[in-house]
Amino acid sequence: MVERRPGATLPPIAFPVPLTVGVISDTHINARSGRQLPPEVFDLFRRLGVDLILHAGDLNTLGVVEALERVAPTLAVRGNSDDVETRRMLPARVDFTIGARRFVLIHGDAGPSAVRTAEALVGKADCVVFGHSHMPRIDLVGETLLFNPGSPTDKRWWPDYSVGLLRVTENGIAPELIVFRAAADLNRIRE
């Protein structure tokens, strides 16, 4: 969706409302691990009519973006464990708007914790989407929504896997976390 060139500055990015956004982070997909993004995640995003996908870093390879773009246009940022090419091709931060709402997409590894990194952007955006901790989270700090979708492939410090959904309308942003124990659980979720 967005041309990726090393050192490229992204042009202003704006999307109309209403928009349904699939949110994912910390997939850690690479040839060495043998880990794959579950096909059920792609199917879920298709069933829910996702118009845009956000990946909040630690993809590990650009192939993750290419796979997600088969479902919907995808914006992604680099994370601290991404391979050299991915870190070179993806920005650390993407600012964009959906309707009148301002969004910032980051990984969250630039400070002592992912939450503190996201909190540093309170007041500068209506919604900060971040990852890094592998822990799903929805917080409203002042007027800023902090949203972490967790991870669909690497739960680490959280008992379950998860992805997120943001429904953006003229009236606001409705966040949702979709938490699951096994990828097959996603097959039961309907609109």
Secondary structure as the mmCIF struct_conf table of DSSP 4:
data_model
#
loop_
_struct_conf.conf_type_id
_struct_conf.id
_struct_conf.beg_label_comp_id
_struct_conf.beg_label_asym_id
_struct_conf.beg_label_seq_id
_struct_conf.end_label_comp_id
_struct_conf.end_label_asym_id
_struct_conf.end_label_seq_id
TURN_TY1_P TURN_TY1_P1 PRO A 6 GLY A 7
HELX_LH_PP_P HELX_LH_PP_P1 ALA A 8 PRO A 12
STRN STRN1 ALA A 14 PHE A 15
HELX_LH_PP_P HELX_LH_PP_P2 PRO A 16 PRO A 16
BEND BEND1 VAL A 17 PRO A 18
STRN STRN2 LEU A 19 ILE A 24
TURN_TY1_P TURN_TY1_P2 ALA A 31 SER A 33
HELX_RH_AL_P HELX_RH_AL_P1 PRO A 39 ARG A 47
TURN_TY1_P TURN_TY1_P3 LEU A 48 GLY A 49
BEND BEND2 ASP A 51 ASP A 51
STRN STRN3 LEU A 52 HIS A 55
BEND BEND3 GLY A 57 GLY A 57
BEND BEND4 ASN A 60 THR A 61
TURN_TY1_P TURN_TY1_P4 LEU A 62 LEU A 62
HELX_RH_AL_P HELX_RH_AL_P2 GLY A 63 LEU A 68
TURN_TY1_P TURN_TY1_P5 GLU A 69 VAL A 71
BEND BEND5 ALA A 72 ALA A 72
STRN STRN4 THR A 74 ALA A 76
TURN_TY1_P TURN_TY1_P6 ASN A 80 SER A 81
HELX_RH_AL_P HELX_RH_AL_P3 VAL A 84 MET A 89
BEND BEND6 LEU A 90 LEU A 90
BEND BEND7 ALA A 92 ALA A 92
STRN STRN5 ARG A 93 ILE A 98
TURN_TY1_P TURN_TY1_P7 GLY A 99 ALA A 100
STRN STRN6 ARG A 101 ILE A 106
BEND BEND8 GLY A 108 GLY A 108
BEND BEND9 ALA A 110 SER A 113
HELX_RH_AL_P HELX_RH_AL_P4 ALA A 114 GLU A 119
TURN_TY1_P TURN_TY1_P8 ALA A 120 LEU A 121
STRN STRN7 VAL A 122 VAL A 122
TURN_TY1_P TURN_TY1_P9 GLY A 123 LYS A 124
STRN STRN8 ALA A 125 ALA A 125
BEND BEND10 ASP A 126 ASP A 126
STRN STRN9 CYS A 127 VAL A 129
BEND BEND11 HIS A 132 SER A 133
STRN STRN10 ARG A 137 VAL A 141
TURN_TY1_P TURN_TY1_P10 GLY A 142 GLU A 143
STRN STRN11 THR A 144 ASN A 148
BEND BEND12 PRO A 152 THR A 153
TURN_TY1_P TURN_TY1_P11 ARG A 156 TRP A 157
BEND BEND13 TRP A 158 ASP A 160
STRN STRN12 TYR A 161 THR A 169
TURN_TY1_P TURN_TY1_P12 GLU A 170 ASN A 171
STRN STRN13 GLY A 172 PHE A 180
BEND BEND14 ARG A 181 ALA A 182
HELX_RH_3T_P HELX_RH_3T_P1 ALA A 183 ARG A 188
#
